[in-house]
């Protein structure tokens, strides 16, 4: 769906400052919803159910081979569209692997064509894995051979208390009731400018606590940190950068 081979060697990572669109004093602001360079690596995460596409969160590339990271609780939310798989996973009855038959996960990738119009692609994910007991999940893009991308490296190091960090992700998605018909995407008749919108949102905050083992039993049972930022629904699964833009951490809980 909308896949066009592109030579990776012609692509380079530009210098990007997410503060370029920040107004003085703001701790929350929006990046351009379409065609912003970071969208080559940070994308809306969607579930495909009954031949319809439904945005549910955020995912981002962590490898040039097409490995995508997101939050496990977003994956669990997606499985609500497959009640059998959802109950099996929630109750711990699925073992190490479980076939999901009624839903599929995908990212919504877009890039600028001829400097003006966005080309929007649906990139399905396969072999999604949850790194228990954390809230991390990983998947693999089906079309890995050649596509425009920007990948980020996950950091194993915890941020420092008091450090400024930036949470990025997509929120306030508006789309037709029951989702976007896949057939309209395939035949090019879906009106992306008139029938769909979202916000590419940044929330700035400071790290105010570190939990080296877990936050609380039954909730965030893994090493994590707290930041004093007001994050929006839909940003779950997106990355968190430090002020220099170098460290990337998965944002698991919103």
ROLO-425081 format. One record per residue (C-alpha): x, y, z. Coordinates in pm, 1 decimal, decimal comma. Example, Ala and Ser with C-alpha at 12.3 -4.5 7.8 and 13.67 -1.06 7.14 Angstrom:
BEGIN
<rec <1230,0; -450,0; 780,0>>
<rec <1367,0; -106,0; 714,0>>
//
This chain:
BEGIN
<rec <0,0; 0,0; 0,0>>
<rec <171,7; 310,9; -121,3>>
<rec <517,4; 150,0; -118,7>>
<rec <778,7; 301,8; -347,6>>
<rec <1141,3; 178,2; -342,2>>
<rec <1391,5; 449,9; -251,6>>
<rec <1768,7; 437,7; -240,2>>
<rec <1873,2; 468,7; 125,1>>
<rec <2218,0; 593,7; 32,0>>
<rec <2065,1; 920,5; -87,1>>
<rec <1914,4; 993,0; 253,9>>
<rec <2087,0; 1170,7; 540,2>>
<rec <1980,1; 1274,1; 890,1>>
<rec <1937,9; 1653,3; 906,2>>
<rec <2006,5; 1863,6; 1211,3>>
<rec <1668,8; 1907,6; 1379,8>>
<rec <1578,7; 2134,6; 1668,3>>
<rec <1229,4; 2063,6; 1802,8>>
<rec <1233,8; 2407,7; 1970,9>>
<rec <1207,1; 2574,3; 1628,5>>
<rec <828,4; 2577,1; 1667,2>>
<rec <819,1; 2658,6; 2039,3>>
<rec <673,7; 2991,6; 2148,7>>
<rec <841,7; 3170,9; 2436,4>>
<rec <748,4; 3017,6; 2770,0>>
<rec <557,8; 2721,4; 2625,3>>
<rec <621,8; 2370,2; 2756,5>>
<rec <392,9; 2212,6; 2495,5>>
<rec <377,8; 2284,2; 2122,8>>
<rec <310,4; 2121,3; 1787,7>>
<rec <546,4; 2036,4; 1505,9>>
<rec <414,8; 2045,4; 1147,6>>
<rec <157,7; 1766,8; 1117,1>>
<rec <286,7; 1660,5; 774,5>>
<rec <626,2; 1649,8; 604,5>>
<rec <838,4; 1730,4; 910,2>>
<rec <1171,9; 1540,3; 886,6>>
<rec <1124,6; 1357,2; 1218,0>>
<rec <814,7; 1193,3; 1068,7>>
<rec <1057,4; 976,1; 868,4>>
<rec <1126,0; 791,7; 1194,3>>
<rec <842,9; 877,6; 1437,1>>
<rec <506,8; 758,6; 1305,8>>
<rec <147,6; 704,0; 1415,3>>
<rec <88,2; 343,2; 1520,5>>
<rec <-235,6; 196,2; 1388,4>>
<rec <-443,9; -117,5; 1416,5>>
<rec <-607,7; -269,8; 1109,4>>
<rec <-940,7; -436,1; 1186,2>>
<rec <-1225,4; -525,5; 951,0>>
<rec <-1034,4; -367,1; 661,3>>
<rec <-1013,7; -32,2; 840,2>>
<rec <-715,5; 160,1; 976,2>>
<rec <-742,6; 309,2; 1326,3>>
<rec <-463,6; 523,3; 1486,4>>
<rec <-394,6; 412,8; 1846,6>>
<rec <-53,6; 552,4; 1950,5>>
<rec <301,7; 628,6; 1837,5>>
<rec <598,4; 417,0; 1726,8>>
<rec <951,1; 499,1; 1611,8>>
<rec <1231,8; 335,4; 1415,6>>
<rec <1537,7; 219,6; 1610,7>>
<rec <1721,5; 39,6; 1331,3>>
<rec <1797,0; 84,4; 962,3>>
<rec <1669,5; -272,4; 922,5>>
<rec <1315,9; -162,1; 999,1>>
<rec <1289,1; -243,0; 1371,3>>
<rec <1019,6; -34,0; 1538,9>>
<rec <975,4; 36,7; 1911,2>>
<rec <655,3; 129,7; 2092,1>>
<rec <480,2; 67,6; 2425,3>>
<rec <346,3; -274,8; 2516,4>>
<rec <27,1; -129,9; 2663,1>>
<rec <-50,0; 23,5; 2323,0>>
<rec <-15,9; -323,2; 2167,2>>
<rec <-250,7; -459,3; 2432,6>>
<rec <-502,5; -185,9; 2346,9>>
<rec <-479,8; -287,2; 1980,3>>
<rec <-560,7; -646,8; 2071,0>>
<rec <-896,6; -536,3; 2207,7>>
<rec <-1006,1; -565,6; 1846,0>>
<rec <-926,1; -940,4; 1871,7>>
<rec <-1102,7; -1046,3; 2195,7>>
<rec <-953,0; -1396,3; 2200,8>>
<rec <-595,4; -1274,5; 2172,8>>
<rec <-658,3; -989,6; 2417,7>>
<rec <-788,8; -1217,6; 2692,4>>
<rec <-513,6; -1474,7; 2636,3>>
<rec <-240,8; -1211,4; 2662,8>>
<rec <-400,6; -1031,4; 2956,0>>
<rec <-448,6; -1353,5; 3152,6>>
<rec <-99,7; -1486,7; 3071,3>>
<rec <-234,6; -1788,2; 2882,1>>
<rec <-58,9; -1727,8; 2552,0>>
<rec <288,9; -1856,3; 2638,9>>
<rec <578,6; -1713,1; 2442,5>>
<rec <386,4; -1683,0; 2116,1>>
<rec <24,8; -1634,6; 2019,7>>
<rec <-123,1; -1604,4; 1670,8>>
<rec <-332,5; -1291,6; 1615,9>>
<rec <-584,4; -1355,6; 1340,5>>
<rec <-829,1; -1067,0; 1340,6>>
<rec <-609,1; -758,2; 1366,0>>
<rec <-286,0; -630,2; 1216,9>>
<rec <-52,5; -353,1; 1330,9>>
<rec <90,3; -89,5; 1097,8>>
<rec <256,8; 250,5; 1101,0>>
<rec <143,7; 549,8; 900,3>>
<rec <447,2; 684,2; 717,9>>
<rec <450,7; 1005,7; 517,5>>
<rec <705,5; 1203,5; 323,4>>
<rec <712,4; 1508,3; 101,7>>
<rec <681,6; 1462,1; -275,2>>
<rec <800,7; 1740,9; -505,9>>
<rec <840,0; 1964,2; -202,4>>
<rec <461,6; 2003,5; -158,4>>
<rec <226,6; 1704,8; -146,9>>
<rec <272,1; 1435,7; 120,7>>
<rec <287,5; 1074,7; 10,4>>
<rec <125,1; 859,0; 277,1>>
<rec <215,2; 492,6; 313,4>>
<rec <77,3; 217,7; 536,5>>
<rec <367,7; -1,3; 653,9>>
<rec <245,7; -325,2; 820,2>>
<rec <434,9; -467,3; 1118,6>>
<rec <506,1; -833,5; 1178,2>>
<rec <649,4; -1046,2; 1457,9>>
<rec <568,6; -798,8; 1735,2>>
<rec <742,1; -889,5; 2062,1>>
<rec <690,9; -760,6; 2416,3>>
<rec <999,2; -732,2; 2636,7>>
<rec <848,0; -836,8; 2970,2>>
<rec <841,1; -721,8; 3246,6>>
<rec <893,5; -382,2; 3079,3>>
<rec <638,1; -187,5; 2881,0>>
<rec <856,9; -204,2; 2570,8>>
<rec <744,2; -370,2; 2248,9>>
<rec <924,7; -420,0; 1919,6>>
<rec <811,6; -507,8; 1570,3>>
<rec <952,7; -538,6; 1220,1>>
<rec <837,1; -348,7; 914,7>>
<rec <733,3; -582,8; 634,2>>
<rec <887,0; -356,4; 370,3>>
<rec <1246,1; -332,3; 490,2>>
<rec <1442,1; -326,8; 166,4>>
<rec <1428,4; 39,9; 72,8>>
<rec <1225,3; 327,8; 209,9>>
<rec <1290,5; 678,6; 341,4>>
<rec <1373,4; 653,3; 707,4>>
<rec <1527,1; 820,1; 1008,8>>
<rec <1625,2; 573,9; 1282,2>>
<rec <1712,5; 646,9; 1644,3>>
<rec <1924,5; 454,8; 1892,9>>
<rec <1769,5; 353,9; 2224,8>>
<rec <1984,5; 450,4; 2521,6>>
<rec <2048,7; 197,9; 2801,8>>
<rec <2136,0; 483,2; 3038,6>>
<rec <1883,1; 651,6; 3264,5>>
<rec <1839,7; 1028,8; 3238,5>>
<rec <1961,8; 1244,7; 3525,7>>
<rec <1723,4; 1389,9; 3781,2>>
<rec <1658,8; 1749,9; 3680,9>>
<rec <1749,7; 1687,2; 3317,5>>
<rec <1531,4; 1850,0; 3051,2>>
<rec <1366,2; 1599,2; 2817,8>>
<rec <1121,7; 1617,7; 2527,1>>
<rec <838,5; 1373,0; 2465,6>>
<rec <723,0; 1339,7; 2102,8>>
<rec <418,6; 1167,8; 1961,7>>
<rec <88,9; 1198,0; 1776,3>>
<rec <-237,1; 1299,2; 1940,3>>
<rec <-588,2; 1426,2; 1864,0>>
<rec <-628,9; 1208,2; 1556,1>>
<rec <-951,7; 1274,5; 1366,3>>
<rec <-1073,7; 1017,0; 1114,8>>
<rec <-1401,0; 863,0; 991,7>>
<rec <-1614,3; 664,8; 1233,4>>
<rec <-1497,0; 302,8; 1258,9>>
<rec <-1164,7; 388,0; 1092,4>>
<rec <-1017,3; 465,5; 752,2>>
<rec <-1125,2; 218,0; 478,6>>
<rec <-817,4; 34,4; 350,4>>
<rec <-966,4; 6,3; 3,4>>
<rec <-981,0; 385,7; -25,2>>
<rec <-614,0; 404,4; 75,1>>
<rec <-520,2; 140,1; -180,1>>
<rec <-702,8; 301,6; -470,0>>
<rec <-600,0; 655,4; -372,3>>
<rec <-951,3; 790,4; -313,5>>
<rec <-920,6; 865,3; 58,9>>
<rec <-902,6; 1240,6; 118,3>>
<rec <-620,5; 1272,4; 371,8>>
<rec <-643,4; 1651,0; 388,1>>
<rec <-1020,3; 1659,8; 439,4>>
<rec <-1101,2; 1337,6; 627,3>>
<rec <-797,2; 1294,9; 852,1>>
<rec <-591,0; 1511,7; 1082,8>>
<rec <-354,7; 1472,8; 1376,9>>
<rec <-110,5; 1675,1; 1586,4>>
<rec <262,0; 1597,9; 1602,8>>
<rec <308,6; 1708,8; 1960,8>>
<rec <606,1; 1793,4; 2183,1>>
<rec <589,4; 1808,3; 2563,5>>
<rec <890,4; 1948,2; 2749,5>>
<rec <960,2; 1856,6; 3110,0>>
<rec <1221,2; 1773,9; 3369,2>>
<rec <1300,9; 1434,6; 3514,7>>
<rec <1193,4; 1446,5; 3878,1>>
<rec <1229,1; 1082,1; 3990,5>>
<rec <1406,3; 760,1; 3892,6>>
<rec <1283,4; 409,7; 3976,2>>
<rec <1561,7; 154,9; 3928,7>>
<rec <1340,8; -150,0; 3980,4>>
<rec <978,6; -52,5; 3921,8>>
<rec <731,8; 228,0; 3976,8>>
<rec <450,9; 29,7; 4143,3>>
<rec <327,9; -329,4; 4157,5>>
<rec <77,5; -389,7; 3881,3>>
<rec <170,9; -66,2; 3704,4>>
<rec <499,7; 9,7; 3530,6>>
<rec <677,6; -291,0; 3680,4>>
<rec <1014,5; -202,0; 3530,7>>
<rec <1288,8; 59,6; 3566,3>>
<rec <1145,7; 396,3; 3467,6>>
<rec <1145,2; 767,8; 3539,8>>
<rec <890,2; 1039,5; 3597,0>>
<rec <886,8; 1371,9; 3415,8>>
<rec <676,5; 1677,8; 3494,9>>
<rec <522,0; 1709,7; 3150,1>>
<rec <158,0; 1708,4; 3044,1>>
<rec <151,5; 1440,7; 2775,5>>
<rec <-146,5; 1377,8; 2551,8>>
<rec <-334,5; 1057,5; 2476,0>>
<rec <-180,6; 903,1; 2164,6>>
<rec <177,9; 995,3; 2253,1>>
<rec <224,6; 658,4; 2426,1>>
<rec <500,5; 458,1; 2261,6>>
<rec <684,3; 760,2; 2122,0>>
<rec <1042,2; 860,1; 2202,6>>
<rec <1183,3; 1091,2; 2467,7>>
<rec <1492,6; 1296,0; 2375,8>>
<rec <1729,8; 1486,6; 2600,2>>
<rec <1810,7; 1851,9; 2536,1>>
<rec <2096,6; 1767,4; 2299,7>>
<rec <1871,9; 1539,9; 2097,0>>
<rec <2107,1; 1244,2; 2135,6>>
<rec <1948,8; 1013,0; 2391,5>>
<rec <1634,8; 827,2; 2294,1>>
<rec <1417,1; 652,2; 2550,0>>
<rec <1085,0; 479,8; 2493,6>>
<rec <792,4; 660,4; 2654,7>>
<rec <586,1; 379,9; 2798,5>>
<rec <326,4; 534,4; 3027,2>>
<rec <111,1; 840,9; 2972,5>>
//
